[in-house]
């Protein structure tokens, strides 16, 4: 899966000097980006969304997902660097991204331009395959059965 944000996106959010001070470059950048993207993907799947392979920052949904990833990256990078404190956030970008992630996870905020499949999310009722390479016992969540 392709990265949803790059160094330029983070530069626009907190500035090049802050990104450099946090050590968000090279392998470290990739580590934080992968961890943050995984967190957002988990929240999306919990809410019933299918994560895209790539995001287009020019679309509302793509910008929404990129902001979530960037907010988590910056927050985590500040937390793990000794002697560097998270400065005040005049635009509220970081705190807003984390608030939106929480609202997405709790199914209270939709992703612009995307429709969730509530049956595929937590508490949904799509059955697991019982034949083939991914076979496991059938599981049905609460609610109506689909496909029968």
NORHUKA-V335232 format. One line per field, one symbol per residue. phi: phi as a letter, one per 30 degrees, with the letter a starting at -180 (. if undefined). psi: psi as a letter, one per 30 degrees, with the letter a starting at -180 (. if undefined). burial: + if it has 24 or more other ideal C-beta (glycine too) atoms within 12 Angstrom, else -. A space follows every 10 residues. Layout:
BEGIN
phi->???
psi->???
burial->???
END
This chain:
BEGIN
phi->.dddbbeddd eddbjddddd ddidahdded dddddddddd dddddddjdc dddbbcddce dddddddddd ddededdddc cdiccddece cieddddddd ddddedhcbd deibcdcddd ddidbddddc bjdcdaedbb ddjddcic
psi->klkflaeeee efefleeeee efgilbeeee eeeeeeeeee eeeeeefgkj klelkjffle eeeeeeeeee eeeeeeeeeg jkfkkjllie fgeeeeeeee eeeeeghfjl kkgkkljfff akgahkllkf lafgklkkkk llakkkg.
burial->--+++++-++ --++---++- -+++----+- -++--++-++ +-++-++++- +---+----- ++++++++++ ++++++++-- ---------- --++--++-+ +--++----- +----+---+ ++-+------ ---------- --------
END
